[in-house]
Structure formats: C-alpha cells, structure tokens
C-alpha cells in the first residue's frame, strides 16, 4: 500500500503514524502525536532561529535559545520511540537510534543547510547583474518606484525609508530567504529523508522485518488482523 493511502488518514509521513513506524496494531495509536502538527513544528524552532540570526534584534542569544525547544522535542520523541520499541520488543535502542537518525537529517542538517544556502544565494553577486540586495536598496531609494511607494504605506514606512541603509536591506533579505526556504522545504525534506535515507538505516539496524512503514496498519483501517481471525475461528470450533 502506498504512502498516499497513509496520508488519507491524516498522517503526514511514514513517521506520523505510530502503527506505521514499528508495527503496532493498536487503533488508538494510529497517529503519533510527535509527528502531527503543531507539535511537529517544535522541530523547526532552531531553523527559525537560524533564519533570523542576522537580525540585530534576534542576534546570537535568541537564535541559540530557539534551539532549546527543538532539542527538547528531539529528546522526547527519541525516548518515546525507545520505550515503545517494535511489535516484539520494548525499550529497544534500535528504534531510538532510528528516530535519532531521522531527526539528525530531516530536522537539523538538511533544513539548516538549506536555509544557509538560500541566504548565501540571495546575497551573492551574479556577474555583471549584481546582487539582489543592491537592486532592492537602489529600488527603495527611488521614491517613484512601486516598491518604495508600497514601503511608504507600511507602519513607520516613511521613517524606515529615510533611515534606509544597505546593511538593513541585507539583513531583511537573509531573514526572508531563510524563513521562505523553511516553509517551502520542511515537508519535502521529511519525505525525502523517509524514502531515501531511513530505508537503509532501518535495514542496517535490523528493523526491516518489523518496520511496516509502507503498509497501512490493518487496525487503523478497520480490518481484523489475520492472527485475530485465527483466534476467533479456534474459539468458535471449541
């Protein structure tokens, strides 16, 4: 069964359904709260901090502080997966390692690199065409431009234009580029990590047999599991 069928249940990813994670058949656990929004958004507070780090009002202190809720979320989810284990195990370190590997790639490395890359691309020079910051700065200085007129209508827009400097434009461009990248790429990064990174990781951890990420849990779609059918048949015969 494809991941699209899983998504119809409201799950956002392989990891968003507990029963899809490591083989549980409990209907009440069909959705893992750690992978449902808005809880899942806690994983990206550190990326928000990195995107806003260039802003003087945020700076290093608040950018670093925004890592705290993200790290707390990672730790809670990893511990949760360790305690739940698989269908046949509990307190299983393999499931904890699997969750940690997922977060390392999907929740930390990939988003941060994407944000930093977008900020670099948005502020670098492209040959004779110059750079985006200079173009925006020059356009804002031209009071007849549409962008300048739009800025004037913003709260304190006139004051902002009078005190405009190139560094302020650079900071704004970096912040916008970082936040936009996070909004656009967060879920695609999750899905790519699940499909192309977690398969070999789980196989190496020996979770391949118990890991049912590609199958909709039968209890979650209202079908009696085969082992339960056999139990019912045996009771009827007795």
Steps between C-alpha positions, in 0.01 A plus 500: 500500500640836406584793723215693334251264663662569834468873441123464460480411868645838591855378547761729349779250458625149569586617849171678561316174569623302799362180357687563176820568693588168655208266459249571779142396422324714761235709335518769770868553415443544127638853515821585676452839671869581456453505122173690488493876463523728695721277721723413205567874452713492817763322293547816295541764772877471459468566125288808573782617725759439229292686242465800733855492639615788272229727645661724769193477726533120499876452489686200630326488839143446376614296202677261737208505745266379225700176486374410850138403409625313193752297700232429762269373226773276353583352840134436588428331167814285509416386854141429394618280212746323731226418753249381238748293302351267239220243497730246661722720719481781755775736617670433168811715433469428127176695470659786696799503261261498204310802633827680580629436148179637351515819707870553432442509127140624462471736796853640537757457222286530187283798606792697645714442190207597277444823695867597498522417130197714419639792699833472322334480158277800574792727589775396260595683182417346163754640257403825332142466624606594850322370809145500628578718802640783288205483264248521784695778670518704179130444430400612849707816463304587189187656650315462170535121498208274587701329775583833663138614486388172655756542780370852568154360575634263765495602869803726553580446133600860437734498798649170384572639152668811641735290714547232236846346468637210305575290808134511606398380154754216519367387838140509377580306183681230700214465749234480230703254292558276804139495617365447148738208446387338824131536413548357152743215573410372849255229392681400178817448706303277739369287215834473318675399822240231571508355151871512417689512830295310757459182294870401511534629858214281627628206300843541658340518845315175440160670503412393148273211602305693763502833321168536319540853369366404159190323623188653649441339841200272461342612828519863390283429195250277676620159381541215746862376501548140371631376838183627669287322240677173579440555873128561435476189279666285767261628767200424278623148436552443872 
